[in-house]
């Protein structure tokens, strides 16, 4: 088992980073926040054209033919750019045997992901073409629910939320085994997004610390700031290693070279570590910026809020903790 990224994997990540740096910036994020459901349809189609949603589909099915080792790199970059939208749900829907799969893979459709609940909290509802509903017993593909009540002030302004008293039943597309598989994959992709968010937060904080002058010195020279950023960076590197290793293990399990239960445990560990790293890094970013870190004009708060939102839903860190505890 080789955990070192190949030249092709590095090139994939680098090219996507370049594209997102040109396409998504401070102003673009705020413009997307004003769009229905906070989804830029043009960007969605561009991501689909680049193979983001069809990454793990076989080439015979029109996909890229790669694995979750590559998916973790791609989703880390999507997190680093804080790309809004139902990325995980659309990616998972592209891999299902449903009519909507081809549209999801091409970026022509947006698909949400939601656990069963009463009430249920559905993200990006005005932009959704369909909703994957997951519970212990199976998975259903449903029409976007009607009669939802938008949350006036969602935690993350780039993740609008609507409250639904009861989710539509939808059409069953899989049993409990598929539900477990989707929960594992969603957990890994969310963890990769959090690694990207944490990376962006540390980069932003470090850049500010190297420029901001206080008491005649740049604040990055003060030991307290150095230690805060160093600790955050260490946690990010540990989380990145855990997420990428879990992606490799999922691919090995799919190829029959690894026990599926061991791969799921690796994902559970990565989910927990990435959540903690993202929380530590994004809070450190706000602290390094001082009072300015809380203002709307700075992106620091967006990284923290997105990291917190990713802790909810299908494949949450709490689910991972419960799974690990049950395996002991």
C-alpha positions as CSV (number, residue, x, y, z in Angstrom):
1,X,0.0,0.0,0.0
2,X,1.6,3.3,-1.2
3,X,0.4,6.5,0.5
4,X,2.7,8.8,-1.5
5,X,0.8,10.9,-4.2
6,X,1.9,10.1,-7.7
7,X,3.0,12.7,-10.2
8,X,-0.4,12.4,-11.9
9,X,-2.3,12.9,-8.7
10,X,-0.2,16.0,-7.9
11,X,-0.8,17.4,-11.4
12,X,-4.6,16.8,-10.9
13,X,-4.6,18.7,-7.7
14,X,-2.4,21.5,-9.0
15,X,-4.6,22.1,-12.1
16,X,-7.8,22.2,-10.1
17,X,-6.2,24.6,-7.6
18,X,-5.2,26.9,-10.5
19,X,-8.7,26.8,-12.0
20,X,-10.4,27.5,-8.7
21,X,-8.0,30.4,-7.9
22,X,-9.1,32.0,-11.1
23,X,-12.8,31.3,-10.7
24,X,-13.5,31.6,-7.0
25,X,-12.3,34.6,-5.0
26,X,-13.6,36.9,-2.2
27,X,-16.1,38.7,-4.5
28,X,-17.2,35.5,-6.3
29,X,-18.2,33.8,-3.0
30,X,-20.4,36.8,-2.1
31,X,-22.0,36.9,-5.5
32,X,-22.8,33.2,-5.2
33,X,-24.4,33.8,-1.8
34,X,-27.0,35.9,-3.6
35,X,-27.9,33.2,-6.1
36,X,-30.8,30.7,-5.6
37,X,-29.6,28.1,-3.1
38,X,-26.1,29.6,-3.2
39,X,-25.2,27.5,-6.3
40,X,-23.5,29.0,-9.4
41,X,-24.9,26.8,-12.2
42,X,-22.2,27.9,-14.6
43,X,-19.5,26.9,-12.2
44,X,-21.3,23.6,-11.5
45,X,-21.2,22.7,-15.2
46,X,-17.5,23.7,-15.4
47,X,-16.7,21.4,-12.5
48,X,-18.7,18.6,-14.2
49,X,-16.9,19.2,-17.4
50,X,-13.6,18.8,-15.6
51,X,-14.7,15.4,-14.3
52,X,-15.1,16.5,-10.6
53,X,-18.4,14.6,-10.1
54,X,-17.5,11.7,-12.4
55,X,-14.0,11.2,-11.0
56,X,-14.6,7.6,-9.7
57,X,-16.9,6.4,-12.4
58,X,-15.3,3.9,-14.9
59,X,-14.3,5.3,-18.3
60,X,-16.7,2.9,-19.9
61,X,-19.5,4.8,-18.2
62,X,-18.1,8.2,-19.3
63,X,-16.2,8.8,-16.1
64,X,-12.6,9.6,-15.3
65,X,-11.8,6.1,-14.0
66,X,-9.9,7.2,-10.8
67,X,-10.5,6.3,-7.2
68,X,-11.1,7.9,-3.8
69,X,-7.4,8.5,-3.4
70,X,-7.8,11.1,-6.1
71,X,-11.2,12.2,-4.8
72,X,-9.7,13.3,-1.5
73,X,-7.2,15.5,-3.3
74,X,-10.0,17.1,-5.5
75,X,-12.3,17.7,-2.5
76,X,-9.4,19.2,-0.5
77,X,-9.1,21.8,-3.2
78,X,-12.8,22.4,-3.3
79,X,-12.7,23.0,0.4
80,X,-9.6,25.2,0.1
81,X,-11.5,27.5,-2.3
82,X,-14.7,27.3,-0.1
83,X,-16.7,26.3,-3.2
84,X,-20.4,26.6,-2.2
85,X,-23.0,24.0,-3.1
86,X,-24.1,20.4,-2.5
87,X,-20.8,18.9,-3.7
88,X,-20.9,15.7,-1.7
89,X,-24.5,14.8,-2.7
90,X,-24.0,15.5,-6.4
91,X,-20.8,13.4,-6.4
92,X,-22.5,10.5,-4.7
93,X,-25.6,10.7,-7.0
94,X,-23.3,10.5,-10.1
95,X,-22.2,7.0,-9.0
96,X,-25.7,5.6,-8.4
97,X,-27.9,3.6,-10.9
98,X,-30.5,6.3,-11.3
99,X,-31.8,8.4,-14.2
100,X,-30.3,11.5,-12.7
101,X,-26.7,10.1,-12.5
102,X,-25.5,11.3,-15.9
103,X,-26.8,14.8,-15.3
104,X,-25.2,14.9,-11.9
105,X,-21.9,13.6,-13.4
106,X,-22.0,16.4,-16.0
107,X,-22.8,19.1,-13.5
108,X,-26.2,19.7,-15.1
109,X,-28.0,18.6,-11.9
110,X,-27.5,19.4,-8.3
111,X,-28.3,16.8,-5.7
112,X,-28.6,17.3,-2.0
113,X,-27.8,14.7,0.7
114,X,-29.9,14.5,3.9
115,X,-30.4,12.0,6.7
116,X,-34.0,11.1,7.7
117,X,-35.3,13.3,10.4
118,X,-38.4,15.1,11.7
119,X,-38.0,17.9,11.1
120,X,-35.3,17.6,8.5
121,X,-32.8,20.3,7.6
122,X,-32.1,20.5,3.8
123,X,-29.2,22.6,2.5
124,X,-29.3,24.5,-0.8
125,X,-32.9,23.6,-1.3
126,X,-33.8,26.3,-3.9
127,X,-31.1,25.0,-6.2
128,X,-31.7,21.2,-5.8
129,X,-32.9,19.0,-8.7
130,X,-33.2,16.0,-6.3
131,X,-32.4,14.9,-2.8
132,X,-30.7,11.7,-1.6
133,X,-32.4,10.7,1.7
134,X,-30.3,8.2,3.8
135,X,-31.4,6.2,6.8
136,X,-30.2,3.0,8.4
137,X,-32.4,0.9,6.2
138,X,-31.7,2.3,2.8
139,X,-31.4,5.2,0.4
140,X,-34.1,7.0,-1.5
141,X,-34.0,9.6,-4.3
142,X,-36.7,12.2,-3.8
143,X,-38.0,15.3,-5.4
144,X,-37.0,18.5,-3.6
145,X,-39.5,18.8,-0.8
146,X,-42.2,21.5,-1.0
147,X,-43.5,23.6,1.9
148,X,-40.1,24.1,3.4
149,X,-39.4,27.1,5.7
150,X,-36.1,28.8,5.0
151,X,-33.9,29.6,8.0
152,X,-33.5,33.4,8.1
153,X,-29.9,33.4,9.3
154,X,-28.2,30.1,8.6
155,X,-24.9,29.4,10.3
156,X,-23.0,29.6,7.0
157,X,-24.2,32.3,4.6
158,X,-23.0,30.2,1.7
159,X,-25.0,27.2,2.9
160,X,-28.7,28.2,3.0
161,X,-30.9,25.8,5.0
162,X,-34.6,25.1,4.9
163,X,-36.6,23.2,7.6
164,X,-38.9,20.4,6.3
165,X,-41.4,18.8,8.7
166,X,-41.3,15.5,6.8
167,X,-39.2,14.4,3.9
168,X,-40.9,12.9,0.8
169,X,-40.6,9.1,0.6
170,X,-39.0,9.2,-2.8
171,X,-38.0,6.2,-4.8
172,X,-35.8,3.5,-3.1
173,X,-32.5,3.2,-4.8
174,X,-30.6,1.0,-2.3
175,X,-30.7,-1.0,0.9
176,X,-28.9,-0.7,4.2
177,X,-25.6,-1.8,2.6
178,X,-25.8,1.1,0.1
179,X,-26.7,3.5,3.0
180,X,-23.6,2.4,4.9
181,X,-21.4,2.8,1.7
182,X,-22.8,6.3,1.0
183,X,-22.3,7.3,4.7
184,X,-18.7,6.2,4.5
185,X,-18.0,8.0,1.3
186,X,-19.8,11.2,2.4
187,X,-17.7,11.1,5.6
188,X,-14.4,10.9,3.7
189,X,-15.4,13.7,1.2
190,X,-16.5,16.0,4.0
191,X,-13.2,15.3,5.8
192,X,-11.3,16.2,2.7
193,X,-13.3,19.5,2.4
194,X,-12.4,20.3,6.0
195,X,-8.7,19.7,5.3
196,X,-9.0,22.2,2.5
197,X,-10.8,24.7,4.7
198,X,-8.2,24.3,7.4
199,X,-5.4,24.8,4.9
200,X,-6.9,28.0,3.6
201,X,-7.4,29.3,7.1
202,X,-3.7,28.6,8.1
203,X,-2.5,30.2,4.9
204,X,-4.6,33.3,5.5
205,X,-3.6,33.6,9.1
206,X,0.1,33.1,8.3
207,X,0.0,35.8,5.6
208,X,-1.6,38.2,8.0
209,X,0.8,37.4,10.8
210,X,3.7,38.2,8.4
211,X,2.3,41.6,7.5
212,X,0.5,43.0,10.5
213,X,2.8,45.2,12.6
214,X,2.2,45.7,16.3
215,X,4.5,47.2,18.9
216,X,7.0,47.8,16.2
217,X,7.2,44.2,15.1
218,X,5.2,41.9,12.8
219,X,2.9,39.8,15.0
220,X,4.3,36.6,13.5
221,X,7.4,37.2,15.5
222,X,5.6,36.9,18.8
223,X,5.9,33.4,20.3
224,X,2.2,33.0,21.1
225,X,1.2,33.6,17.5
226,X,4.0,31.3,16.2
227,X,2.9,28.5,18.5
228,X,-0.8,28.9,17.6
229,X,-0.1,28.7,13.9
230,X,2.4,25.9,14.3
231,X,0.0,23.8,16.3
232,X,-2.8,24.4,13.7
233,X,-0.5,23.4,10.9
234,X,0.6,20.2,12.6
235,X,-3.0,19.2,13.0
236,X,-3.8,20.0,9.4
237,X,-0.9,17.8,8.2
238,X,-2.0,14.9,10.4
239,X,-5.6,15.3,9.1
240,X,-4.4,15.4,5.5
241,X,-2.4,12.2,6.0
242,X,-5.3,10.5,7.6
243,X,-7.8,11.5,4.9
244,X,-5.5,10.6,2.0
245,X,-4.6,7.2,3.6
246,X,-8.3,6.5,4.1
247,X,-9.0,7.2,0.4
248,X,-6.3,4.7,-0.5
249,X,-7.7,2.1,1.9
250,X,-11.2,2.5,0.4
251,X,-9.8,1.9,-3.1
252,X,-7.9,-1.1,-1.8
253,X,-11.0,-2.5,-0.2
254,X,-13.0,-2.0,-3.5
255,X,-10.2,-4.0,-5.3
256,X,-10.4,-6.8,-2.7
257,X,-6.9,-6.1,-1.2
258,X,-8.3,-4.8,2.1
259,X,-11.1,-5.7,4.5
260,X,-14.0,-3.3,4.0
261,X,-14.4,-3.0,7.8
262,X,-10.8,-1.8,8.2
263,X,-11.3,0.8,5.4
264,X,-14.4,2.1,7.1
265,X,-12.5,2.4,10.4
266,X,-9.8,4.4,8.6
267,X,-12.5,6.8,7.3
268,X,-14.0,7.1,10.7
269,X,-10.6,8.1,12.2
270,X,-10.0,10.6,9.3
271,X,-13.4,12.1,9.8
272,X,-12.8,12.8,13.5
273,X,-9.2,14.1,13.0
274,X,-10.2,16.4,10.1
275,X,-13.1,17.9,12.0
276,X,-10.8,18.8,14.9
277,X,-8.1,20.1,12.7
278,X,-10.6,22.3,10.8
279,X,-12.0,23.7,14.0
280,X,-8.6,24.4,15.4
281,X,-7.2,26.1,12.2
282,X,-10.3,28.2,11.4
283,X,-10.6,29.5,15.0
284,X,-6.8,30.3,15.0
285,X,-7.3,32.3,11.8
286,X,-10.0,34.4,13.3
287,X,-7.9,35.0,16.5
288,X,-4.8,36.0,14.6
289,X,-6.8,38.6,12.7
290,X,-8.2,40.0,16.0
291,X,-11.4,41.9,15.9
292,X,-11.2,42.1,12.1
293,X,-11.6,38.3,12.0
294,X,-15.2,38.5,12.9
295,X,-16.2,41.0,10.1
296,X,-18.3,40.1,7.0
297,X,-15.6,41.7,4.8
298,X,-13.0,39.1,5.7
299,X,-13.3,35.5,4.6
300,X,-12.0,34.1,7.9
301,X,-15.5,33.5,9.4
302,X,-16.6,31.7,6.2
303,X,-14.0,29.0,6.8
304,X,-15.1,28.5,10.4
305,X,-18.8,28.4,9.6
306,X,-18.3,26.0,6.7
307,X,-16.2,23.7,8.8
308,X,-19.0,23.7,11.5
309,X,-21.7,23.0,8.9
310,X,-19.8,20.0,7.5
311,X,-19.9,18.4,11.0
312,X,-23.7,17.9,10.6
313,X,-25.6,15.5,8.3
314,X,-24.7,12.2,6.8
315,X,-21.3,10.8,7.8
316,X,-20.8,13.2,10.7
317,X,-18.0,13.0,13.2
318,X,-20.5,11.9,15.8
319,X,-21.5,9.0,13.5
320,X,-17.8,8.1,13.2
321,X,-17.3,8.1,17.0
322,X,-20.3,5.9,17.5
323,X,-19.0,3.5,14.8
324,X,-15.6,3.3,16.3
325,X,-17.0,2.7,19.8
326,X,-19.2,-0.1,18.5
327,X,-16.2,-1.7,16.8
328,X,-14.2,-1.8,20.1
